[in-house]
Amino acid sequence: MQSYIDFLDRNRYKIVIFVSLIVMIFSISLKNLGYEGNYRIWFDKDSKILKDYDNFRDRFSGDDTFVVAFKDPKGIFNKKAIKTILDLTEEFQKIDGVERVDALTNYQYIKSEDDDLIVEDFIVNLDNLQEKKSIALKDNLILNRLISADGKTALIAVKLSSSSGVDEEVNIYVMKKLKEIVTLYEKMTGYKFYISGTPAITASLVTISQHDALLLMPFAVIAVVVMLYLVFRDFMGIVVPSVVIVFTFLLVLSIQMILGYKLNNFTVNIPSFISAIAIADSMHLFLAWVYYRSKNMRNKMAVYMALKTNLLPIAMTSFTTAVGFATLGISKIEPISTLGIAITSGALIALILSVTLAPAILLMLKDDYRVKLPKFLTLLNIKGYGAFIERNSKKIVAIFLLLFVVVGYGLKDIRVDSNSIKYFSKDTIVRSGSDFIEKSITGPLVYEVVIDTKEKNGVKNPDFLKRVSLFEDELMSHFPNVRFSTSLKDIIERLQSVLNSESKESIPNDRNLIAQYLLLYSMSLPQGMEINDKIDVNERFLRVTLYSNVQDTSKDLEMIKWIEKWWSSNGKYSANVQGQTAIFAYMQSNITQTLILSITSTLIIVVIAMLLIFKRLKMVLLFIIPNVAPIVLVAGVMGYLGINIDIGVAISASVILGIAVDDTIHFFSKYFTAIKSKSFEQSIDYVINHSGSAMILTTLILSVTFLVFTLSDFVPNVNFAIVTVIALNIALLLDLVLLPALLALFLRVNR
């Protein structure tokens, strides 16, 4: 160790300059820093889900549709509201990337005059609006789709072209143009407009994540700097930890860019993980240096002692973190594997910088550089804590055991679930838009049921179409959240009614007659309003579109499973559920389950590593308790409160485990060093005096840093911050109170 310190001392300036140059060179790659918000990155390239969805897009030109809605308390059938719809329809159609716009005004109204079929725009001018109102409020193809049942809310659907919908940049552009247009019309008309739809979700995910990266991340760094200043009131107290954190962050991001990865709404949290890892390493080293310098030790010797007492635990924590999170790196889900690679490389880079750059910076200081132990840390320089733990160990363990039993009971109610709309805070455009549409007109979530008739022209089979009607009735009976459904079947029923002057709509019993109806109807439609978005070119597949209220992913998957089972068990047909809402449901479940599996693997690997290091099984069992218990306790509370485990909570478990493991390793490292020559009570005092301050300070700084993310409009980030902060403080309490009490009982039993 002395020769290593001598090497650092001789080359301290070279090391600082060399590392700084390396960071600068690597950081050049950050000019290519990009962001990817496409849903495809969340699936394996050979995913059947993606292949089925691509087939759906090829057959029906996709489902990328923005929705714009507004309400007129007096009813929309007045000149002001109708003119607004007419004008907006025209304005929206001009936006690049938009394929068609569907609204009340250009709804293709079917009627018969002198035995001729007429299909025309429902409203072309502002005349006879009351007559139009009486027709519309009885038309089941309009109600709960383009207008509300009370006639006070109107909805305009803005469909993107098939090629545009897969590009998140187009989604963002169209979203921006829609906001510009409706903002202008809000000033002109006084109406409040609401925007929703799956492209709006995609666009919002990207813009909010970019906002968090550009604003909250720097704010988090500033929070770290401010906390360091408030604690140390010393220039080096800010510089050393901050340099390690920032350099680690820049190198990790640069490596990600060099490997061809882009940021997404998952990996945008990489700086949070890097901050946690880097500050934990550098803080233990720096506080040890401060402690020895406050004892009037010469600077070089203080650096030597700081490294001597912390090199092994820092190396151990970095190794366990790197190996543990490497399990994420083998995931087939790109963002998760990216995160695993980032954390693994971050742990190793933070280790290297903490034992090279950080001591090199400290060695640049002269012996006359004055260092004072921060006031709040002097409170931890206590005696008698170990004796207190020894006397009260049974009571402490009993209290915590009771706490575990009571809180752990809530685990029975914990659910792994999520909700793509509720991922956004209530005041965001997409959330407020979805809430308004659900409350005022129809379900904002859209599911696309693709039914395979197994034969060419099969959609014209009367028996099949009647089965579609039965399916819709039973579906809505089983799932009340489904508010509306629409398909080509509805048009066929309308044609039968209009052309035969029947009051009740029904399916014709003649296949040839249905074919004639569809041919006549298709020839009557204007360009751009064809039926190729309802059936495929071979007329084998039928598309049934469902509009549902917002519901959790578990309900989405339950409904999807029910639909597919219904069709597989009811005749020769089959069906699958497509659309981006279904994609989100598959995606959320896949991500969360994968994270939970990876975290479990991480814990197993860490336990094995600790067994190899400590070589004492009983000690490893003691090691597990303060690391797993915080996650269990927080999960139990979530079960009581009915809060589901979503992506944010699952990510937080990784951070909690990483920091808790670091603290416990430092505790055991100091304890094993002290117990060789000291009593149990003295050893606990030694641990508190030499590691307790770093553990407390690390937890305090990380808590303040993570709380910054409660300002995010992305709810998983908020959940991540809250759960992580609570659990980290629980972990600290367990390490400083429960762990020594367990050790006391363990030693008492083995005497």
N, C-alpha and C positions, 0 to 999 in steps of 0.2 A: 504493500500500500504506500509506503514512504517513497519508493522509487516512482510510483505513478504520480504522486503529488509533486515530486520534484520535476517530473516531465511536464505536468500541467503548468507549474510555476515558470519554468524556462520558456515555454511556448504559449503562454497565456494570450498574448496579443495576436500571435499567428492563428491560434485556434479561433478566437473571436472573429478575426478578419476572414479566415477560411470558411467558417460555418456561415457567416453573413453572405459571402459571395455565393456559396452553394445555394442558399435560400433564394437569393436574387435571381440566379440563373434558372432554377426550377420554377420560380414564380412567373417567368416569362410566358410559360404555358397557360397561365390563368387568363391571358387575353382571349383564349378560345373557350373560356368558361361559358357553358350553355345550360339551358334548362329544358327538360323533357317532361311533358305532362300527359303523353299518350298512354292510354290504358293498356296497350299491348306489352309494355315493359313488365307488367305484373304477371305475365304468363310465360310458360316455357314456349319456345319457338314451335315445338311440335304439339302444342296444346290442342286437344279436340275442341275445347270451348272456343278458341280463336278460329279454328277451321270452320266450325259450324256458323260462327258469326260472319265470317268472310263469305260463306256460301249464301247466307241471308242477304248480305249487302249486294252480292252479285245478282241475286234473283229479284230483289225489290228496291234497289237503289238506296238502301240505308234507312236510318231512323233518326238522323241528326236534325232535330227540330227545336228551334227556339219558340217560346211562347210569350206573347205580350198580352196583358189583360188590363182592363180598366172598368170602373164602375160609375154609372150615373144613377144617383139615388132616385131620380124621377123616371128611370127607365131609359133604355138605349134607343127606343124607337121614336127619336125626335131628330130634327134636322142637324142639330149640333153634333150629337153622338154619331149618327150615321155618316155625316160628312167627315168626321174624324176617322172613322173606320175606312172609308173610301180613300182618303188622302194617305193614311198610314200604309194601307195595302200597296198603294202605288210607290210610296217612298221606300218601303222595305224591299220591293221587287228590284229596285235599282242597285241594291248593295251587291258588290262583287261576291261571288260564292253562293248566292241564294238561287235556288232552283225554282221554287214556287212559294206562293203565299196563299194560305187558305183563311178565309174570314166569312162572316155572315153575308157580306155584300156579294162576294163572288162564289158563294156556295152554289153548286150546280143543281138548281131546282128542276124537278121532273114533273111535267104535266102533259096532258093530252088535249089537243084541239082538233076537232073534225077528224078523229081517228088517226091523227098524226102525233107522233111523239116529239115533244119539245123539251130540250135541256138547255137552260139558260142561266145567266147570273141572276141570283135572287133579287138583288137590289142594284139598279144602275143609276138611279137618280133619287131625289128627295121627295118624290110624289108618292101618294097612297101609302104612307108609312103605317097607318093604323090597320090597313088591310094586310100589309106584310106582317105586322105584329100578330094578328089573329092566326095567320098561317103558321108562323114560326113557332109560336107557343104550343102548337099541336104536332109539330114535326119532330119525331124521335131521332132523326138524323142530325138535327140542329141542337136540340136541347141537351144540356150537360156536355156539350162538345164545343160549340161556337158561341152559345149564349147560356146564361143560367136559367134555371126553371122559373125564376121570378122576373126574368126579362130585364134585369138591371145591370148585369155584367156581361161584357163581350170579350171574346178571346180571339187572338190572331195568331195563327201558326206559321212560322217562318222556316221553311225546310231548306237545308243546305244541299248542294249537289253531292252526289256520291263520292266524288274525288275530293271535295273540299272538306267533308265531314271528318275525315281521318286526320286532318292536319290541325293541331291545336293552335297554330298561328292564325289559321283562318277563323277558328272559333273565337279567338281573342279579338281579331279584327272586326268580325261581325258583331260581337258583343259590344265593342266600343262604338260602332256605328249606330246600333240600336239605342244605346244609352244617349248618344248625341241627339238622335231624332226625337226620342220620347221626352228628353229634357226640354227641347224646343217646343214640343206640343203641350207639355205641361204648362209652360208659360202662356201659350196661345189659348188653351182651352180651359185651364184650371183643373183638369182631371189629374189624378195620380195614377201613373202607369207602373205595372209590375212585370218583371222579366223572369222567366224560368225556363226549364227544358234541360236535357242532358248536355247539350253543348255549353249551356250556361254554367253547369257544374264543372265541366272540364276547364273552361276559361277561368272560372273563379279559383279553382285549385291552383292553377298556374300563377295568376296575378297575386293571390294571397301569399303563396309560398315565396314568390319573388319579393313581395313587400316585406315579409318576415326576414328574408335573407339580407335585404338591403338596409332595413331599419332596425329590427329587433336584434340581429346578430351584433352589429356595432354597439348598440345600446347595452347588450349583455357584456361586451368587452369593457365598455366604460364602467359598468357596474362593478366588474372585477377590480379595475384600477382604483375606483373610489373606495371600495372596501379595503383594499391593500393599504391605501394611504391612511384611512381612518384607524386601521389597526397598528401600523408600524410608524406612521409619521416620519418615514425615512425614504429617501430616494431609492436606495437599493432594494428596499422592501417592495417597491413597485416594479423596478426594472427586472430583477431576476425572475420572479414568477411570470411576469407579463411576456418577457422575451421567450421563455420556454413555451408558453401557451401559443403565442402568435407564430413563432417559427414552426412549431409542430403543426399547427393548423395550415399554414401556407404550404409546407412540404406535403402533407397528406392530400390537400386539394390538388396540388400540382401533379402528384402521382396519379390521382384519379383522372385528371385531364389527359395525361400521357397515355394511360391505359384505354382512353376513348370513352370514359364514362361522363355522363352529364348529371347535373343536380336534378332532383325531382322532389315532390312534396314529402317524401320519406327521408331521402339522404340530405335534405336541407338542414336536418338536425345534427349533421356530423360535427359542427363546431361545438355543440353542447357536450357530446361525448368526449371530444378532444380536450375541451376545457377541464372536464372532470378528471381525465387521466393525467394531463400535464400538470395541473395545479396540485394534485395529490402527491405526485413525485417531487416536484420542486419545493413544495411547502415543507415537507418533512426535512429536506436537506437544508433549506434556508433557515428554518426555525432552530435547527440544531446548531447552525453556525452562529445565529444570534445569541443562543444560550451560552455557547462557549466564549464568544467575544464579550458578553456581559460579565463573565467571570475574569475579565482582564487577560484572557489568553491571547497570545500573538496571532496575527491574522492567518498565517500559513498553517499554524498548528490547529487553529479553529476549523479551517477548511478540512484539514486532515481528519480531525475527530468527527466532524459532521459526515464525511464520507465513510469513515470506518464504521460508525454506528448505524448508518442508513443504507449503505450500498447493497447489502444482502436483502433486506426487506424490499427495497425499491426494485431490485432485480426480480425478486420472487413475485411481487405484485404485477410487474410488467409482463412477466412470463405467463402467469396464470390468466391475465386479461387477454394477452395475445393468443394463447392457445385456445382459451375458451371461446372467444369471438371468431376464431378461425372456422368454427363450425357453421357460422352464418355464411362464410365465403363459399361453401360448397352448395349452397341453395341454388335451385334452378330459377328462382325468381330474381331477376337482375338487381332491383333496388336493394333487396336483402343481402345478396352476395356482395354488392358494392359496399354496403354498410359494414359487413364483416371484414372485408379487405381494408377498409378505411380505419376501423378501430384497431385491427391487428397491427397495421403499419404505424398507426398513431401511438400505440402502446410502446412499440419498439423505438420509434423516433424520440418520444418523450423520455424514455430511459437513457438513450444515448446523449441527448442534450442535457439531461439532468446531471449526468456524471462527467460531462466534458465541458460544455459551454457554461453552465451555471457556476461550477467551481472556478473556471477560468476567469469569469467576470469578477468573482469575489476575490480572486488572487491579485487582481489589478489594484485592489485597495491597499493603502498604507496601514501600518500598525497604529497610526494615530487617528484613524477613522473611528469616530465614536459611535458606539452602538448601545442602545438601551433596550432592555427587555420590555416589551409593551406592558402597560399597567395591568390589563386584564389577564395577561398570561402569568404575571407574578402571583395571581390568586391561585393558580394551579400548582405553584411550588409549595405543596402542602405536605404535612406529615400527619400520620394517623388515619388516613383514608383506608389504607390496607387493614388496619386494626378494626375500623368500623365495619368493613365488609366481612371480616372474619367473624365478628360478634353477631352480625345480623344476616349471615348468608342464608340460613333456613327461611327466615321471614321474607327476604328478597326473592328467593326462588319461588316460594309459595305464592307471593303476590303476583309475580309474572305468570306463574302456572295458571292461576285463576283467571288472569287477563287473557291468556291464550285460549282457555276453554270457552270463556264467554264470547270473546270476539271471533274465535275460530268457528263458532256455531253458525255464524253468518255465511260461511263458505258454501253451505248447502243451497243458498239462493243465488250464488254467483253464476253469471252466464257470460259466455263468449259471444258477443253480439255487437252490432254496429248499425249505423243508419247514415247513408250517404248525404241526405239533406241536412240532418241534424249535426253533421260535421262542421257546419257553418254557424256562426253566431247569428242571433235573431235579427240583427240590424243589417246584415249583408243583403245584397241585391237578390241573390239566388234563394236564400232562406226566406226572406220576407215575401218574395214573389211566389214561392211554392206554398207558403202558409196562406196567402191571400187566395190563390187559385183553389186550394183545397176547401177553404171556408166558403168561397163565393160561387164556384161553378162546377168543378169536377176534380178528379184525382190528378195530381201533378206528375205522378210517376207512370211511365208508359212501358208496358210489356208487350212483346211481339210473339204471338203464338203462331208457329209455322206448322201447318198440318199437311202431311203427305198422304195423298189419296192412293198412291202406289200405281197410278195409271195415267196415261196421257188424256187430257180433257176431263180428268176425274172431278174437277171442281164443279162441273155442270151436272153431276149426278144428283138427282132430287133426294135420294136416300141419304147421301152424304151431307147435303145442305141442311136437311132436317136434323141430322145428328149434331151438326154445328149449333143449331138452335137449342137442342137439349143440353149440349155442353155448356153453353153460355148461361142457361137458367140454373143448372146445378152448380156452376162455378160461383155465381153471385150469391147463391144460397149458402155455400160453404165459406165463402170469403166476402163478407159484407164490405170490406175496404175497397173492393172493385166497384167503381161507380158507374162505369160505362164501357161498352164494347162496340166495336164497329168492324165490318168486313164487307166483302162483295155480296155476301148473302143478304145484307140489308137493302142493297140496291136492287137485287133481283126481286125481293119481296115488294119493294116499292113499284117496280116496273109491272109486276103482276097486278097490283092494285090499280095503278093508273090506267093501264091499257085495257083492263077488263071492268073498269068502273066499280071495283069492289071496295067496300068500306074497310074490310079487315085485310091486313097484309098477310100473305102466305107464300109458301114455296110451290111453284108449279110442279105438277106430277110428271111432266113430259120433258125429257132431256133435250130434245130438239128445240122445244119451245124456249127453254132457258138459253140455248145457244143463239137463237134468233133475237131474244131480248138483249143479250150482251152485244151482239153485232150492231143492232140498231142503236143501242145506248152509246157504244164506242164511236160510231159515226157521227153522233150528235154532239160529242164533247169538243170543246175548243182545244187548240194546241196547248200542251203543257198540263192538261188536266186528265190525261189518259189513266186507264185502270192498271197500268203495268206496275204500280206500287202495291197492288192488292193480290195479284196472281202472277205466276211466272209465265214465261213465253210458251211453255208447253201445256199450261193450264193444269198442271199436276199438283202444285203446291198452292195452298190458300193461306193468306195472312190475316190473322185476327188480332186487332190491336185493342189492348185493355188499358183503361185509365184507372189507376188506383191511388188511394190516399197514401201518405207517407207511412211506412212501417219498417220495423227492424229487419235486418238481413235474415234472421232466422225465419221470419214470416215469409219473406221473399222465397227462400229456398223451400219452405214447406209448400207454398203455393205452386212453385215450379214442379216439385216432385208430384204433387197431386194431379196437375194437368197432364204430365207425361204418363202417369199411371192410368189416368182416366182413359186416354186415347189408346193405350196399349192393351187395355182390358175390355175395350168396347168396340169389337169388330176388327176389321183388317187394316185399319188406319193407324198412323203413328203421329206423334207431335213432339216438338221441342220448343222451348221458350228462348227467344233471342232478344236482341235489343240491348242498349247500353245500361239500362236499369238492371237487367239480369246479369250483365257482365260485371257491374259494380258489386252485386250480391256475391257472385262467385269469387270475385277478387278479394273482398273484405274478409270473407271466411277463410280463403286460402292464405292470406297474409297473416292473420292473427294466429291461425293454427300452426303455421310454419314457425312463427316467432316463439310461440309457447314451446314447441318441440325443440327449437334451437336453444332456448334458455335452459331447458331441462338438460340437454346435452352438455351445455356449458357448465352447469353445476356439477354434473357427474365428472367431467374432465378436471375441474378445479379440485374436487374432493380427492380424486386419484393423485393429482399433483401434490396436494397437501400430505397425503399418506406417504408418498415417496420422500417428501422433505422432512416431515416430522417423525416418520417411522413409528408412530404411536396411534393405534386405531382409536383409543378412547379420546385422545386429544383431538383427533379429526372429527369425532362426533361432537365434541364441544365446539369445534370450529364451525360446524354446519349451523348450529342453533342461531347465533346472532346474524347469520347471513341469509337464512331462509325465513326466519321469523318476521322480519319487517314486511316482506312480500305477502306472507300469510295474513298478518294482522291487517294490512291495508286492504287486501282482498276480502277479508271478513267484514270490515266496515262497509265496503262497497256492496257486499251482499245484503247487509241490513238496509242500506239506503236505496237498493234497487238500481245501482249503477253498473252498467255492463262493462266487460273487458273489451275495449276496442284497440285500434292500432296504437294510439297514444299510450294507453295503459300498458300494453304489451311491451312497447319500447322502454317504458320507464323501468320495467322489471330488470332489463339488461343493465341500465345505469345503476339501479339500486344494488344489484348483485355485485357489479364491478367495484363500486365505492366501498360497500360493506366488506367485501373480501379484502380490499386494500387495508382498511382500518384494522381488521382482525389480524391480518398478517403482521402489521407493525406492532400490534399489541403483543402477540405471541413472541415475536422476535425479541422485543425488549424484555419480556417476561423470562424467556429462556436464558437470556444473557445474565439477568439479575439473580435468578434462582440458584445459579451455580455457587454464589458466595453470600447470598442474603436469605433471610427468612421470607416466608410468604408475604407477611405484612409489608416488609421493606421492599420486596419485589414489586408489589402493586403500587406502592408510592413511587418507585423508580419509573414504572410504566407511565403513570399519570404525569409525572414531572417531565419525562423525556418524549412522550408521544401524545399524551392527552391534549396538549395545546395545539399540535398540528392537526389532530383529528377534529377538534372543535372548530378550529379556524377554517379548515377545508370544508366542513359541513356548512358553516355559516356563509362562506363566500359562494359556494355552489347553490345554496338555498336562495340567496339574493339574486344570483345569476339566472337560475331557472325560473324564478317568479316573474322575470321579464316576459316570459312567454305566455303569461296569463293575459297579456295585452293583444295576443294574436286573435284574428277572426276565425282561425281554424281550430275547432273545438278539440280535436285530438292533441294539438299542441298545448292547449290549456290544461287538459286532463293529465297530459304527460308532466307538466310543470307541477301541478298541485300534488299528484300522487308521489312524484319523485321527492319533492321537498318534505312531505310528511314522512315518507318511508326512510329517507336519509337521516332525519332527526331521531326516528325510532331506532334505527340501526346504531346511531351514536350512543343513545341511551343504553341499548343492550350491550354494546361493547364496553362501556365504562362502568356499568352497574351489574347487569346480569352475568356477563362472562366471568368477571372476577369472583362473584358469588358462587358460580358453578365450579370454578377452579378450587375454591375453598372447600366445598363439599367433596369434591373429587379427591383432594389431598387427605381430607379427614377420613374418608372411607378406606383409602389405601395405606394409611399409616400402620 
